[in-house]
């Protein structure tokens, strides 16, 4: 999965635009159980490390997610699915800027307040996963 056109490797031209090669390409499908299993495990590990119950997590920032069904990913860990917050549907793909953008958006909407426990989770192009508790 990635954007393979642009820069010097494959310059964007009329042909690239017509074939939509300048947009996200799914070269190989990831198994659909991959995300729920990994995110649930990571959330439970974070809860254990910081000594909180999953139900105490007020917000889960998932800035690059777009589909509503993926909100179910949070439930395997016991974290409330309603706590999940995404921004890609509002701003499109923003690269690494999505991390502070998601936090700011949640802050402005009152979803994150001082003293709250929230998780930020991120999946990168190569399929690597990361999560942090704040």
C-alpha positions in Angstrom: 0.0 0.0 0.0 1.3 3.4 -0.8 1.6 6.3 -3.3 4.1 5.3 -5.9 4.0 8.2 -8.3 5.6 11.6 -7.7 9.2 12.9 -7.3 11.9 11.7 -9.6 11.1 8.0 -9.5 7.8 8.3 -11.4 7.1 12.0 -12.2 3.5 12.9 -12.4 2.2 13.5 -15.9 -1.1 13.3 -17.7 -0.9 9.4 -18.0 -0.2 9.0 -14.3 -3.1 11.3 -13.5 -5.5 9.4 -15.9 -4.5 6.1 -14.3 -4.8 7.6 -10.8 -1.3 6.3 -10.0 -0.7 9.5 -8.0 -3.3 8.3 -5.4 -3.1 5.6 -2.8 -2.6 2.2 -4.3 -3.4 -1.1 -2.6 -0.8 -3.5 -4.1 -1.4 -6.3 -1.7 -4.4 -6.7 0.7 -3.7 -7.0 4.4 -5.6 -9.7 6.2 -8.8 -8.0 7.6 -8.2 -9.5 11.1 -4.7 -7.8 11.3 -5.9 -4.4 12.5 -8.3 -5.5 15.2 -5.9 -8.1 16.6 -2.9 -5.8 16.7 -4.8 -2.7 18.0 -6.5 -4.7 20.7 -3.3 -6.2 21.9 -1.5 -2.8 21.9 -4.3 -1.1 23.8 -4.3 -3.8 26.5 -0.5 -3.6 26.8 -0.7 0.2 27.1 -3.4 -0.1 29.8 -1.3 -2.6 31.7 1.9 -0.4 31.5 0.2 2.7 32.7 -2.1 1.0 35.2 -5.5 2.0 33.9 -8.6 -0.1 33.0 -9.6 0.0 29.3 -12.9 1.7 30.2 -10.9 4.7 31.5 -9.5 5.5 28.1 -11.4 8.6 27.1 -10.2 9.1 23.5 -8.4 7.0 20.9 -6.9 9.1 18.2 -6.8 7.2 14.9 -6.1 10.0 12.5 -5.6 8.0 9.3 -8.7 5.8 9.6 -11.6 6.7 7.5 -14.2 3.9 7.6 -16.9 3.8 10.4 -16.8 0.0 10.8 -13.2 0.2 11.9 -14.5 1.9 15.1 -15.2 -1.7 16.2 -11.4 -2.2 16.4 -11.4 -0.5 19.8 -13.9 -2.9 21.3 -11.6 -6.0 21.4 -9.5 -4.3 24.0 -12.3 -3.2 26.2 -11.7 0.5 25.3 -15.0 2.2 24.4 -15.6 2.2 20.7 -17.3 5.6 21.0 -13.9 7.0 22.2 -12.4 6.6 18.7 -11.6 9.9 16.9 -10.6 10.2 13.2 -9.9 13.1 11.0 -9.0 11.8 7.5 -12.7 12.0 6.4 -12.5 15.8 7.1 -9.0 16.7 6.0 -7.9 13.9 3.6 -4.4 12.4 3.8 -2.1 14.8 5.6 1.0 12.6 6.2 2.7 13.0 9.6 0.8 16.2 10.2 -2.2 14.0 11.1 -0.8 13.3 14.6 -1.0 16.9 15.9 -4.0 17.6 13.8 -6.0 14.8 15.3 -5.1 15.9 18.8 -6.0 19.5 18.1 -9.3 18.5 16.5 -10.2 16.4 19.5 -9.1 19.2 21.9 -11.2 21.8 20.1 -14.2 19.4 20.2 -13.8 18.8 23.9 -13.0 15.2 23.5 -9.6 15.5 25.2 -9.3 17.4 28.5 -6.5 18.0 31.0 -6.2 14.8 33.1 -7.8 12.5 30.5 -6.1 9.3 29.4 -6.0 9.0 25.7 -4.3 6.7 23.2 -2.8 7.7 19.9 -2.4 4.9 17.4 -0.8 5.0 14.0 -0.2 2.6 11.2 2.4 3.5 8.6 2.6 2.5 5.0 4.8 -0.6 5.4 2.3 -2.1 7.9 4.2 -1.1 11.0 2.0 -0.2 14.0 2.7 2.3 16.9 0.7 3.4 19.9 1.2 5.8 22.8 -0.7 6.6 25.9 -0.9 10.1 27.2 
